Amino acid sequence: MRILIHDFAGHPFQVQLSRELARRGHSVLHAYLSDLPGPKGPLSPSPEDPPDFQCAAISLGAPLEKYSMVKRHFAHRRYARALAARIRGFAPDAVLSANTPIDVQHALLSHCQSHRIAFVHWMQDLYCLAVRNLIRRKLGPLATPLAQHYYALERAVCRHSDAVVFITADFQETTAKMGFLPARSQVIENWAPLNDVLPVAKSNPWSQRHGIANKLVFLYSGTLGLKHKPELLYDLAAALQRRNAALVVVSEGLGRDWLARHPLPNLVLMDFQPYPEMSNVLGAADVLVAVLEKEAGVFAVPSKVLSYLCAARPVLLAAPAANLATRTLLRADAGLTADPDDTDAFIAAALRLADDPRLREAKAANARRYAAKTFDIGTIAAQFESLLMPHSLPLRQDPAQIVGQTPWSARVPQDPLVAARSKL
């Protein structure tokens, strides 16, 4: 098959899937937005790449302004057009798209439908719920019409994609309750590339270079944005001063900016590090930290926890008990968890890990053992391959043969931002 895998963010495990599918005999183009700030996976060509694998970095000529709703919205429209042009040039049999804003995803689905290309929606989060929470904070009651538009988009994408891949059964159940009802769906949990994140010694070139090789280190690595709780990291750093331990935060974004405005002697802030350094960065930690606010627990699963498991380090997680990340960590017996609204429990768990080297060692061993057992890319790729093969996806009806029907895309309410702009 010719398969285009689109990952808006350029994360590591999606490109690992693309390479593996190419090794299995498919022609694969992996497309992503190069302008999006944040950590990226191994997207550069490698001599070890299979011959039928290629990456397409799509740029709009300037960094995406993540925190301006209006500017980001119109950037999404330009990006959707640029991506559609790459799809036309590659002429795939199927498109698998992940981590994609729902307005872009909707445009891709419409394009694929009109060109008789199978489309699989890989749902990494419930975008409409995330947008609803964000705009409620900014606009209050005025957010309702805009939120309804994103609900309509997500409903259309779920209902009209040829298949939906859910990363957790929680999303499958929630979409069913919301009436989104995809025609075909499968749950495939996320993973992390085992060979990219390896267990290494705490004293390694990266930790030595940054002067933390001989310190007790709690480390947070990854996006720190609006759905996280930087205040919780500040409280953690303050508590760790009692143990002469450091909290290292490797991140960028609003949460990192908040921490920069609230300095502490043992709080070390660093920018995102190059992906080849990931093993050494995570290996510098005695404990790896992840946080997710309670509201976000409904629509997001922090995938950084999966990379943490590969690194063979114990994990300290603040997330709702029902979130898949919490359940995974407990299933692996690889760390300690607390409710994100219970700061005392979170700090108590942190100090317990700080004070007990044997506990850290046991949880670390469990972490890598779970990752090695669960993150086999051959097994995972076979699941996606089975889903994408022609016998698994319905043959699209030729749009030229559809007479007297209103296209499903035309039934989505007009975008309020576009409507407002047109009246100016």
ROTIGU-916436 format. One record per residue (C-alpha): residue number from 1; x, y, z. Coordinates in Angstrom, 1 decimal. Layout:
N
REC pos     xx     yy     zz
REC NUM      X      Y      Z
...
END
This chain:
424
REC pos     xx     yy     zz
REC   1    0.0    0.0    0.0
REC   2    0.9    3.7   -0.3
REC   3    0.3    5.1    3.2
REC   4    0.6    8.7    4.4
REC   5    1.0    9.0    8.1
REC   6    0.4   12.6    9.4
REC   7    1.5   13.6   12.8
REC   8    0.9   17.3   13.4
REC   9    3.4   17.4   16.3
REC  10    6.2   15.3   14.9
REC  11    6.4   13.0   17.9
REC  12    8.8   10.0   18.2
REC  13    6.5    7.0   18.3
REC  14    4.4    7.9   15.2
REC  15    7.5    8.2   13.0
REC  16    8.7    4.9   14.4
REC  17    5.4    3.4   13.2
REC  18    6.0    4.9    9.7
REC  19    9.5    3.4    9.5
REC  20    8.2    0.0   10.6
REC  21    5.4   -0.1    8.1
REC  22    7.9    0.8    5.4
REC  23   10.1   -2.1    6.5
REC  24    7.0   -4.3    6.1
REC  25    6.9   -3.5    2.4
REC  26    4.6   -0.4    2.2
REC  27    5.5    3.0    0.7
REC  28    5.2    5.4    3.5
REC  29    5.3    9.2    3.6
REC  30    5.5   10.7    7.1
REC  31    4.2   14.3    7.2
REC  32    4.4   16.8   10.1
REC  33    4.4   20.6   10.8
REC  34    8.0   21.7   11.2
REC  35    6.9   25.1   12.6
REC  36    5.3   23.8   15.8
REC  37    7.4   24.4   18.9
REC  38    8.0   21.4   21.0
REC  39   10.0   18.2   21.2
REC  40   10.4   16.3   17.9
REC  41   11.3   12.7   17.2
REC  42   14.0   11.4   14.8
REC  43   12.6   13.0   11.6
REC  44   15.8   13.4    9.7
REC  45   16.8   10.8    7.0
REC  46   19.0    8.0    8.3
REC  47   21.1    5.5    6.4
REC  48   19.2    2.8    8.1
REC  49   15.8    4.0    6.8
REC  50   13.9    1.5    4.5
REC  51   13.9    2.6    0.8
REC  52   10.2    3.3    0.7
REC  53   10.2    5.6    3.7
REC  54   10.3    9.4    3.5
REC  55    9.5   12.4    5.7
REC  56    7.8   15.6    4.6
REC  57    8.4   18.6    6.8
REC  58    5.6   21.1    6.0
REC  59    6.3   24.7    6.9
REC  60    4.2   27.9    6.9
REC  61    7.3   30.0    7.1
REC  62    7.0   31.1   10.8
REC  63    6.6   29.4   14.1
REC  64    3.0   28.5   14.9
REC  65    1.6   30.9   17.5
REC  66    0.0   28.3   19.8
REC  67   -1.5   30.7   22.3
REC  68   -3.2   33.2   19.9
REC  69   -6.6   31.6   19.1
REC  70   -7.3   33.7   16.1
REC  71   -3.8   33.6   14.5
REC  72   -3.5   29.8   15.1
REC  73   -7.0   29.3   13.6
REC  74   -6.1   30.9   10.3
REC  75   -2.6   29.2   10.3
REC  76   -4.5   25.9   10.6
REC  77   -6.4   26.7    7.4
REC  78   -3.2   27.4    5.5
REC  79   -1.6   24.3    6.9
REC  80   -4.6   22.1    5.8
REC  81   -4.2   23.4    2.3
REC  82   -0.5   22.7    2.2
REC  83   -1.0   19.2    3.6
REC  84   -3.7   18.5    1.0
REC  85   -1.2   19.4   -1.7
REC  86    1.3   16.9   -0.3
REC  87   -1.5   14.2   -0.2
REC  88   -2.3   14.9   -3.9
REC  89    1.4   14.6   -4.8
REC  90    1.9   11.3   -3.0
REC  91   -1.5    9.8   -4.0
REC  92   -1.8    7.4   -1.0
REC  93   -4.3    4.6   -0.7
REC  94   -4.9    5.6    3.0
REC  95   -4.2    8.5    5.3
REC  96   -3.6    7.9    9.1
REC  97   -3.7   11.3   10.9
REC  98   -2.8   11.9   14.6
REC  99   -2.2   14.8   17.0
REC 100   -4.1   17.0   14.6
REC 101   -6.3   20.0   15.5
REC 102   -9.8   19.0   14.7
REC 103  -10.4   21.8   12.2
REC 104   -7.3   20.6   10.2
REC 105   -8.5   17.0   10.6
REC 106  -11.9   17.8    9.3
REC 107  -10.4   19.5    6.2
REC 108   -8.1   16.4    5.6
REC 109  -11.1   14.1    5.8
REC 110  -13.0   16.2    3.4
REC 111  -10.1   16.2    1.0
REC 112   -9.6   12.4    1.3
REC 113  -13.3   11.7    0.8
REC 114  -13.4   13.8   -2.4
REC 115  -10.4   11.9   -3.8
REC 116  -11.5    8.4   -2.7
REC 117   -8.6    8.0   -0.2
REC 118   -9.3    6.0    2.9
REC 119   -9.0    8.1    6.1
REC 120   -8.2    6.9    9.6
REC 121   -8.6    9.3   12.5
REC 122   -6.0    8.5   15.2
REC 123   -7.5   10.2   18.3
REC 124   -4.8   11.2   20.6
REC 125   -7.1   13.5   22.6
REC 126  -10.7   14.7   22.6
REC 127   -9.9   18.0   21.0
REC 128  -13.4   19.5   21.3
REC 129  -13.3   19.1   25.1
REC 130   -9.8   20.6   25.3
REC 131  -10.9   23.6   23.3
REC 132  -14.1   24.0   25.4
REC 133  -12.0   24.2   28.6
REC 134   -9.5   26.6   27.0
REC 135  -12.1   29.1   25.7
REC 136  -14.2   28.9   28.8
REC 137  -11.2   30.3   30.7
REC 138  -10.7   33.1   28.2
REC 139  -14.3   34.0   27.2
REC 140  -16.6   32.6   29.9
REC 141  -20.3   32.3   28.8
REC 142  -19.4   33.8   25.3
REC 143  -17.5   30.6   24.6
REC 144  -20.6   28.4   24.0
REC 145  -21.1   29.1   20.2
REC 146  -17.4   28.6   19.4
REC 147  -17.3   25.4   21.5
REC 148  -20.3   24.0   19.7
REC 149  -18.5   24.5   16.4
REC 150  -15.6   22.3   17.5
REC 151  -18.1   19.7   18.8
REC 152  -19.7   19.6   15.4
REC 153  -16.3   19.2   13.7
REC 154  -15.2   16.3   16.0
REC 155  -18.6   14.6   15.6
REC 156  -18.3   14.8   11.8
REC 157  -14.7   13.4   11.8
REC 158  -15.6   10.5   14.1
REC 159  -18.7    9.6   12.2
REC 160  -17.3    9.9    8.7
REC 161  -13.8    8.5    9.0
REC 162  -13.3    5.0    7.6
REC 163  -12.0    4.0   11.0
REC 164  -11.0    5.6   14.3
REC 165   -8.1    4.5   16.4
REC 166   -8.6    5.4   20.1
REC 167   -5.5    5.4   22.4
REC 168   -7.7    4.5   25.3
REC 169  -11.0    2.8   25.8
REC 170  -12.0    5.9   27.8
REC 171  -12.1    7.9   24.6
REC 172  -14.2    5.2   22.9
REC 173  -16.7    5.2   25.7
REC 174  -16.9    9.0   25.9
REC 175  -17.4    9.5   22.2
REC 176  -20.2    6.9   22.3
REC 177  -21.9    8.8   25.1
REC 178  -21.6   12.0   23.1
REC 179  -23.2   10.3   20.1
REC 180  -20.2   10.4   17.8
REC 181  -20.5    6.7   16.9
REC 182  -17.6    5.9   14.4
REC 183  -18.4    3.3   11.8
REC 184  -15.4    1.3   12.8
REC 185  -13.0    1.7   15.7
REC 186  -10.1    0.0   17.5
REC 187   -8.2    0.7   20.7
REC 188   -4.4    0.8   20.3
REC 189   -2.6    2.3   23.2
REC 190    0.3    4.6   22.7
REC 191    3.9    3.4   23.3
REC 192    7.5    4.7   23.2
REC 193   10.4    3.6   21.0
REC 194   12.4    1.1   23.1
REC 195   15.6    1.5   21.1
REC 196   15.5    5.3   21.2
REC 197   15.2    5.7   25.0
REC 198   17.6    3.3   26.7
REC 199   18.6    2.9   30.3
REC 200   21.9    4.7   31.0
REC 201   24.0    5.5   34.0
REC 202   23.0    8.6   36.0
REC 203   26.5    9.9   35.6
REC 204   26.6   10.4   31.9
REC 205   27.9   13.1   29.5
REC 206   24.7   15.2   29.7
REC 207   24.3   15.1   33.5
REC 208   28.0   15.8   34.0
REC 209   27.9   18.8   31.5
REC 210   25.0   20.3   33.5
REC 211   26.5   19.7   36.9
REC 212   23.8   17.3   38.2
REC 213   25.5   13.9   38.0
REC 214   26.1   13.8   41.8
REC 215   22.8   15.3   42.9
REC 216   19.5   13.7   43.8
REC 217   17.4   14.8   40.8
REC 218   13.7   14.9   40.1
REC 219   13.2   15.6   36.4
REC 220   10.3   16.7   34.3
REC 221   10.7   16.6   30.5
REC 222    8.2   17.5   27.8
REC 223    5.5   20.0   27.1
REC 224    4.3   22.2   30.0
REC 225    1.3   23.9   28.8
REC 226   -2.2   24.9   29.7
REC 227   -3.4   21.4   30.7
REC 228   -0.6   21.0   33.2
REC 229    0.0   22.4   36.6
REC 230    3.3   24.3   36.9
REC 231    2.3   25.3   40.5
REC 232    2.5   21.7   41.5
REC 233    6.1   21.6   40.2
REC 234    6.9   24.7   42.2
REC 235    5.5   23.1   45.3
REC 236    7.6   20.0   44.6
REC 237   10.8   22.0   44.2
REC 238   10.1   23.8   47.4
REC 239    9.6   20.5   49.3
REC 240   12.7   18.9   47.8
REC 241   14.9   21.7   49.3
REC 242   14.4   19.8   52.6
REC 243   16.2   16.8   51.0
REC 244   18.9   18.9   49.2
REC 245   17.5   17.6   45.9
REC 246   17.0   19.5   42.6
REC 247   14.0   19.6   40.3
REC 248   15.1   19.9   36.7
REC 249   12.4   21.0   34.2
REC 250   13.2   20.4   30.5
REC 251   10.5   22.3   28.7
REC 252    9.2   25.4   26.9
REC 253    5.8   27.1   26.8
REC 254    3.5   28.9   29.2
REC 255    4.1   26.5   32.2
REC 256    7.9   26.9   31.9
REC 257    7.4   30.7   31.6
REC 258    5.4   30.6   34.9
REC 259    8.1   28.7   36.7
REC 260   10.7   31.2   35.4
REC 261    8.8   34.0   37.1
REC 262    8.9   32.0   40.4
REC 263   12.5   31.0   40.9
REC 264   13.8   28.7   43.6
REC 265   17.5   27.8   44.3
REC 266   17.0   24.1   43.4
REC 267   14.7   24.7   40.4
REC 268   16.7   24.2   37.2
REC 269   15.0   25.2   33.9
REC 270   16.3   24.1   30.5
REC 271   15.0   24.3   27.0
REC 272   14.0   21.2   25.0
REC 273   17.0   19.0   24.3
REC 274   18.0   17.3   21.0
REC 275   16.2   14.0   20.6
REC 276   19.5   11.9   20.4
REC 277   20.2   13.2   24.0
REC 278   16.9   11.8   25.3
REC 279   18.4    8.7   27.0
REC 280   21.0   10.8   28.8
REC 281   18.5   13.4   29.8
REC 282   16.0   11.0   31.4
REC 283   18.9    8.9   32.7
REC 284   20.2   11.9   34.7
REC 285   17.1   11.6   36.9
REC 286   16.6    9.6   40.1
REC 287   12.8   10.2   39.7
REC 288   10.9   11.3   36.6
REC 289    7.9   13.5   37.1
REC 290    4.6   14.0   35.1
REC 291    1.6   16.2   36.0
REC 292   -1.9   16.6   34.5
REC 293   -4.7   18.7   35.9
REC 294   -8.0   17.1   36.8
REC 295  -10.0   18.7   34.0
REC 296   -7.5   17.6   31.3
REC 297   -7.7   14.0   32.6
REC 298  -10.9   13.6   30.6
REC 299   -9.5   14.4   27.2
REC 300   -5.7   13.8   27.4
REC 301   -3.2   11.1   28.3
REC 302    0.4   12.2   29.0
REC 303    2.5   10.1   26.7
REC 304    5.8   11.3   28.3
REC 305    5.1    8.6   31.0
REC 306    5.7    5.9   28.4
REC 307    9.2    7.3   27.5
REC 308    9.9    7.4   31.2
REC 309    9.2    3.7   31.5
REC 310   11.7    3.0   28.7
REC 311   14.4    5.0   30.7
REC 312   14.1    2.6   33.6
REC 313   13.4    5.3   36.2
REC 314   10.7    5.4   38.8
REC 315    7.8    7.8   38.0
REC 316    6.1   10.4   40.2
REC 317    2.7   11.1   38.6
REC 318    0.0   13.6   39.5
REC 319   -3.1   12.7   37.4
REC 320   -6.7   11.7   38.0
REC 321   -7.0    8.0   39.1
REC 322   -9.2    7.2   36.1
REC 323   -6.7    8.5   33.5
REC 324   -4.9    5.8   31.4
REC 325   -1.5    7.1   32.5
REC 326   -2.3    6.5   36.1
REC 327   -3.7    3.0   35.3
REC 328   -0.6    2.2   33.2
REC 329    1.8    3.2   36.0
REC 330    0.0    1.1   38.5
REC 331   -0.3   -1.8   36.1
REC 332    3.5   -1.6   35.6
REC 333    4.1   -1.0   39.4
REC 334    6.7    1.6   38.2
REC 335    6.1    4.6   40.4
REC 336    3.8    6.5   42.8
REC 337    0.7    8.5   41.9
REC 338   -1.4   11.2   43.5
REC 339   -4.5   13.2   42.6
REC 340   -3.4   16.5   41.0
REC 341   -5.6   18.4   43.5
REC 342   -4.0   16.8   46.5
REC 343   -0.7   18.6   46.8
REC 344    0.1   17.0   50.2
REC 345   -0.2   13.5   48.8
REC 346    1.9   14.4   45.8
REC 347    4.7   15.8   48.0
REC 348    4.5   12.9   50.4
REC 349    4.9   10.5   47.5
REC 350    7.9   12.5   46.2
REC 351    9.6   12.5   49.6
REC 352    9.0    8.8   50.0
REC 353   10.9    8.2   46.7
REC 354   13.6   10.7   47.7
REC 355   14.2    8.8   51.0
REC 356   14.1    5.2   49.8
REC 357   16.8    4.2   47.2
REC 358   15.6    0.6   47.2
REC 359   12.0    1.6   46.4
REC 360   13.4    3.7   43.5
REC 361   15.5    0.8   42.2
REC 362   12.5   -1.7   42.3
REC 363   10.2    0.7   40.5
REC 364   12.8    1.5   37.9
REC 365   13.3   -2.2   37.1
REC 366    9.6   -2.7   36.8
REC 367    9.3    0.3   34.5
REC 368   11.8   -1.1   31.8
REC 369   10.4   -4.6   32.2
REC 370    6.9   -3.4   31.4
REC 371    8.1   -1.3   28.4
REC 372   10.1   -4.2   27.0
REC 373    7.0   -6.5   27.3
REC 374    4.5   -4.0   25.9
REC 375    6.2   -1.7   23.4
REC 376    7.2   -4.2   20.7
REC 377    6.9   -2.2   17.4
REC 378    6.4   -5.3   15.3
REC 379    3.3   -6.3   17.2
REC 380    2.0   -2.7   17.2
REC 381    2.6   -2.1   13.5
REC 382    0.8   -5.4   12.7
REC 383   -2.3   -3.9   14.4
REC 384   -2.2   -0.8   12.3
REC 385   -1.4   -2.7    9.1
REC 386   -4.4   -4.9    9.6
REC 387   -6.6   -1.9   10.1
REC 388   -5.2   -0.1    7.0
REC 389   -5.3   -2.9    4.5
REC 390   -7.9   -2.6    1.7
REC 391  -10.0   -5.5    3.0
REC 392  -10.4   -3.7    6.3
REC 393  -11.5   -0.3    5.0
REC 394  -14.7    0.3    3.0
REC 395  -14.5    1.3   -0.7
REC 396  -15.5    4.9   -1.0
REC 397  -18.4    5.8   -3.2
REC 398  -17.4    7.9   -6.2
REC 399  -18.4   11.5   -5.4
REC 400  -19.5   11.9   -9.0
REC 401  -22.1    9.2   -8.5
REC 402  -23.7   10.9   -5.5
REC 403  -26.8   12.6   -6.8
REC 404  -29.1   14.8   -4.8
REC 405  -27.2   14.4   -1.5
REC 406  -25.8   17.2    0.7
REC 407  -22.2   16.5    1.4
REC 408  -21.6   15.7    5.1
REC 409  -18.9   18.4    5.2
REC 410  -21.5   21.1    4.2
REC 411  -23.6   20.2    7.2
REC 412  -21.1   21.4    9.7
REC 413  -22.0   24.9   11.1
REC 414  -20.0   27.8    9.7
REC 415  -16.9   28.6   11.7
REC 416  -17.7   31.5   14.0
REC 417  -14.2   33.1   13.5
REC 418  -14.6   33.0    9.8
REC 419  -18.1   34.4   10.0
REC 420  -16.9   37.3   12.2
REC 421  -14.0   38.0   10.0
REC 422  -16.2   38.2    6.9
REC 423  -18.3   40.9    8.5
REC 424  -15.4   43.2    9.2
END
